[in-house]
């Protein structure tokens, strides 16, 4: 949103302003340096002096500093920032290593959300045991998509997120990518002939995956993908229905001379139930199969009458029509 809303020059000025706010607010408590890093991040290095012997006290102090920085940035710049409180650097620990630990900790914004304050305490809630992806929920999700139930797929997805939300950040992101590939690889079983259309969905997903910041963003991306898959499935279903109706029409046009031609005979030829074919045909054409058969026969009779010198009885025979008063009424 920040990049889409502001041009490069404005972004540079805003980041400069954020750095000033961070340095000034922290400066009322500690000597510090604020350094702009990549990924739209800043590192604030504070000299805590003798407070390093009182971890609880300085962590409370930095919680207060972080909240003040967030409030000032929101008030003056109308921007939301997340603050990560890192680790005390004890010589000879290299600053680079401690910064990387703090940067990795900042990734847990995926759990805490935008505008949060992340502390090392967050890591205590992480399950570092053997991680097991909930494969049964994954299967239920794919089955829901096969059935065309977007609502059920959403519920299955939420259950998967519940199962992985206390995993490490790496396991969370790995699970998200794995789930996407599982859906991608199952797509042909979900929607026939869908590869080309789904390629654009997959490109869109991978454009976003490296920038996922919260579970909400992941959820929105997957839900949007589910909607596109359901839409693909419905389109494929409609195409299949249209194919059945077109085959039935071809069958009628090719066999109109057969006096036994009927809804039942067409359904039998297509290995469908008469009720299903009848409903499908009516919905697609506005006519029943019987009405369509009559229409085709009448058109053929007109064609014969206009172009062939056959007696009426022979024409009726060629068109599969019994000679009867019903025919003369229908024809008129």
KAUR-V183502 format. One record per residue. PHI is phi as a letter, one per 30 degrees, with the letter a starting at -180 (999 if undefined). D_FIRST is the distance of its C-alpha to the first C-alpha in Angstrom with 1 decimal. Layout:
<<PHI & D_FIRST> <PHI & D_FIRST>>
//
This chain:
<<999 & 0.0> <e & 3.8> <d & 5.5> <d & 5.0> <d & 5.9> <b & 8.5> <d & 11.3> <d & 13.0> <d & 15.5> <d & 13.4> <d & 11.4> <d & 14.9> <d & 16.3> <d & 13.8> <d & 14.4> <d & 18.1> <d & 18.0> <d & 16.6> <d & 19.4> <d & 21.9> <d & 21.1> <d & 21.4> <d & 24.6> <d & 26.2> <d & 25.7> <d & 27.0> <d & 29.7> <d & 31.3> <b & 32.4> <b & 32.5> <d & 32.8> <a & 29.6> <b & 27.6> <c & 23.8> <c & 22.8> <d & 19.4> <c & 19.0> <d & 17.1> <i & 13.9> <h & 12.4> <b & 15.3> <b & 18.3> <c & 21.7> <c & 23.9> <c & 27.6> <c & 29.9> <d & 33.7> <d & 34.8> <h & 38.4> <d & 40.9> <d & 38.2> <d & 37.7> <d & 40.8> <b & 39.2> <e & 36.1> <d & 35.7> <d & 35.9> <d & 33.5> <d & 30.9> <d & 31.2> <d & 30.9> <d & 27.7> <d & 26.2> <d & 27.0> <d & 25.6> <e & 22.3> <d & 22.0> <d & 23.0> <d & 20.3> <d & 17.6> <d & 19.3> <d & 19.6> <d & 16.0> <d & 14.9> <d & 17.9> <c & 17.8> <c & 14.2> <h & 12.4> <b & 10.2> <c & 10.7> <b & 12.4> <c & 14.6> <c & 18.1> <c & 20.5> <c & 24.2> <d & 26.0> <b & 29.7> <d & 32.6> <c & 33.7> <c & 37.5> <e & 39.3> <c & 39.8> <d & 36.4> <d & 34.2> <e & 31.0> <e & 29.2> <d & 30.2> <d & 29.2> <d & 25.7> <d & 25.3> <d & 26.4> <d & 23.9> <d & 21.1> <d & 22.3> <d & 22.5> <d & 18.8> <d & 18.1> <d & 19.6> <e & 16.4> <e & 16.5> <c & 19.3> <d & 18.6> <j & 15.0> <d & 12.3> <i & 14.2> <c & 17.3> <c & 20.2> <c & 21.4> <b & 25.1> <e & 27.6> <e & 29.0> <e & 26.2> <d & 28.1> <d & 31.1> <d & 29.6> <d & 29.0> <d & 31.8> <c & 33.0> <d & 35.8> <d & 36.3> <d & 33.2> <b & 34.1> <d & 31.6> <d & 32.6> <d & 34.1> <d & 35.7> <d & 32.5> <d & 31.1> <d & 34.3> <d & 33.9> <d & 30.4> <d & 31.6> <d & 34.7> <d & 32.6> <d & 30.7> <e & 34.2> <d & 35.4> <i & 32.5> <c & 31.4> <d & 27.7> <d & 28.2> <d & 30.4> <d & 28.0> <d & 25.2> <d & 27.8> <d & 28.9> <d & 25.4> <d & 25.0> <d & 28.4> <d & 27.4> <d & 24.4> <d & 27.0> <d & 29.2> <c & 26.9> <d & 24.8> <c & 27.3> <d & 27.5> <d & 26.3> <e & 22.8> <e & 24.4> <d & 26.3> <d & 23.3> <d & 21.4> <d & 24.7> <d & 25.4> <d & 22.2> <d & 23.0> <e & 26.7> <d & 26.0> <d & 24.1> <d & 27.1> <d & 29.5> <d & 28.1> <e & 28.0> <d & 31.6> <c & 32.8> <d & 31.4> <d & 34.7> <d & 36.3> <c & 33.7> <b & 33.5> <d & 36.2> <h & 35.4> <c & 31.6> <e & 30.9> <d & 29.6> <d & 27.3> <d & 25.9> <e & 25.2> <d & 22.1> <d & 21.0> <d & 21.6> <d & 19.9> <d & 16.7> <d & 17.2> <d & 17.9> <d & 14.8> <c & 12.8> <d & 15.5> <d & 15.1> <c & 11.6> <e & 12.6> <c & 12.1> <b & 13.9> <d & 16.7> <d & 14.8> <d & 12.4> <d & 15.6> <d & 17.4> <d & 15.2> <d & 15.4> <d & 19.2> <d & 19.8> <d & 18.3> <d & 20.6> <e & 23.5> <d & 23.2> <d & 23.4> <d & 26.3> <d & 28.1> <d & 27.7> <d & 29.2> <d & 31.9> <d & 32.8> <d & 32.9> <d & 35.2> <d & 37.3> <d & 37.7> <d & 38.7> <d & 41.2> <d & 42.7> <d & 43.1> <d & 44.8> <d & 47.2> <d & 48.0> <d & 48.6> <d & 50.9> <d & 52.8> <d & 53.2> <d & 54.5> <d & 56.8> <d & 58.2> <d & 58.7> <d & 60.5> <b & 62.7> <d & 63.5> <d & 67.2> <d & 67.2> <d & 68.8> <c & 67.2> <d & 63.6> <a & 61.6> <e & 58.4> <d & 59.9> <d & 61.0> <d & 57.6> <d & 55.8> <d & 58.3> <d & 57.7> <c & 54.0> <h & 54.5> <b & 52.7> <d & 53.9> <d & 55.4> <d & 53.3> <d & 50.0> <d & 50.9> <d & 52.3> <d & 49.1> <d & 46.9> <d & 49.2> <d & 49.4> <d & 45.6> <d & 45.1> <c & 48.1> <i & 49.2> <b & 52.6> <d & 54.4> <d & 55.8> <d & 59.3> <d & 58.3> <d & 56.7> <e & 59.9> <d & 62.0> <d & 59.9> <d & 60.2> <d & 63.9> <d & 64.6> <d & 62.8> <d & 64.9> <d & 68.1> <e & 67.3> <d & 66.8> <d & 70.2> <d & 72.0> <d & 70.8> <c & 71.3> <b & 73.9> <c & 77.5> <c & 77.5> <d & 79.2> <e & 76.9> <d & 77.8> <d & 76.8> <d & 73.5> <d & 72.8> <d & 73.7> <d & 71.4> <c & 68.5> <i & 69.2> <c & 70.3> <d & 73.3> <d & 75.8> <a & 75.7> <d & 75.5> <d & 71.9> <d & 71.1> <d & 72.8> <d & 71.0> <d & 67.6> <d & 68.3> <d & 69.4>>
//
